[in-house]
Amino acid sequence: MTRASAILLLCRFIAARRGTGEGSVFQRADGRPVTTTVKPVSPRTRQYARAVLRRALRWAEQNGLVVRNVAALVDGPKSSGTKLDDDLTAQRARHVIDAAIGHRLVALALVVLRLGLRKGEALALR
């Protein structure tokens, strides 16, 4: 990612949170506001936007453009942990095995349950 595209990403991210239009924080060179649609972003995108802002403000602080890097003072966004609530109990696993008996994919069901494969991993088996 180039520096210009990183700055544009950051501007869009902040503009989406603050709103656009009359009195917008960010404007293009011709005076038009930076327009965005507000949509949810992943925790990783928020972490990346904060990292870009921190680096830009660190550079500005080193060059005397700002007094303090305020982005370094706040905690970053929390990442969403791994989803672990989709596991099977032993009884449910037994139901899956019972339902798979006699089906052409019974071997796949047994391998998936035994190894704990995810959907993509199971579909990639040959």
C-alpha positions in Angstrom: 0.0 0.0 0.0 1.3 3.4 -0.9 1.5 6.3 1.5 -1.2 8.2 -0.5 -3.6 5.3 -0.4 -3.0 4.7 3.3 -3.8 8.4 4.0 -6.9 8.2 1.9 -8.0 5.1 3.8 -7.5 6.9 7.1 -9.4 10.0 6.0 -12.3 7.9 4.8 -12.3 5.9 8.1 -12.4 9.1 10.2 -14.8 10.8 7.9 -17.2 7.9 8.1 -17.1 8.2 11.9 -17.5 12.0 12.0 -19.9 12.5 9.1 -19.4 14.4 5.8 -21.0 17.3 4.0 -21.2 20.9 5.2 -18.3 21.6 7.6 -16.7 18.2 6.9 -13.3 17.6 8.5 -11.7 16.4 5.2 -12.0 18.1 1.9 -10.5 17.4 -1.5 -8.3 20.0 -3.2 -11.3 21.3 -5.1 -13.2 21.9 -1.9 -15.6 18.9 -2.2 -15.9 16.8 1.0 -14.6 13.3 1.2 -17.7 11.2 0.9 -18.1 7.8 2.4 -20.8 5.4 3.4 -20.8 4.4 7.1 -20.5 0.7 7.3 -19.1 -1.6 10.0 -15.4 -2.4 9.7 -13.5 -5.3 11.1 -11.3 -5.1 14.2 -8.3 -5.6 12.0 -9.3 -2.6 9.8 -9.6 -0.5 12.9 -6.2 -1.7 14.1 -4.7 -0.9 10.7 -6.3 2.6 10.6 -5.0 3.4 14.1 -1.5 2.1 13.2 -1.4 4.4 10.1 -2.6 7.4 12.2 0.0 6.7 14.9 2.8 6.5 12.3 1.6 9.7 10.6 1.4 11.6 13.9 4.8 10.2 15.0 6.3 11.6 11.8 4.6 14.9 12.3 5.8 15.1 15.9 9.4 14.4 14.8 9.2 17.2 12.3 7.7 19.7 14.7 4.2 19.8 13.0 2.4 18.6 16.2 3.3 18.9 19.8 2.1 15.4 20.9 1.2 12.1 19.3 -2.3 11.7 20.8 -2.9 8.4 18.9 -0.1 6.8 21.1 -2.0 7.8 24.3 -5.1 5.7 23.6 -5.6 1.9 23.7 -6.2 0.2 20.4 -9.4 -1.5 19.5 -9.9 -4.9 20.9 -9.8 -7.8 18.5 -12.6 -10.2 18.4 -11.5 -13.5 19.8 -11.9 -16.8 18.1 -15.5 -18.0 18.1 -15.5 -21.2 20.2 -19.2 -21.7 20.8 -19.8 -23.8 17.7 -18.4 -27.1 19.0 -20.3 -30.4 19.2 -21.0 -32.3 22.3 -20.3 -36.0 22.3 -24.1 -36.8 22.0 -24.4 -34.5 18.9 -21.3 -36.0 17.3 -22.9 -39.4 17.8 -26.1 -38.2 16.1 -24.0 -37.0 13.1 -22.3 -40.3 12.9 -25.6 -42.2 13.1 -27.1 -40.0 10.4 -24.0 -40.5 8.1 -24.1 -44.3 8.3 -25.0 -45.6 4.9 -24.3 -42.3 3.2 -21.5 -42.0 0.6 -19.8 -39.3 2.7 -19.6 -41.2 5.9 -15.8 -41.3 5.8 -15.7 -37.6 5.4 -18.0 -37.1 8.4 -15.8 -39.4 10.5 -12.6 -37.6 9.5 -14.1 -34.1 10.1 -15.3 -35.2 13.6 -12.1 -37.0 14.5 -9.7 -34.3 13.3 -11.9 -31.2 14.0 -11.6 -29.9 10.5 -13.2 -26.7 9.4 -15.5 -26.5 6.5 -12.9 -25.2 4.0 -10.4 -27.8 5.1 -12.9 -30.6 4.7 -13.9 -29.4 1.2 -10.3 -29.3 0.2 -9.7 -33.0 0.9 -9.4 -35.3 -2.1 
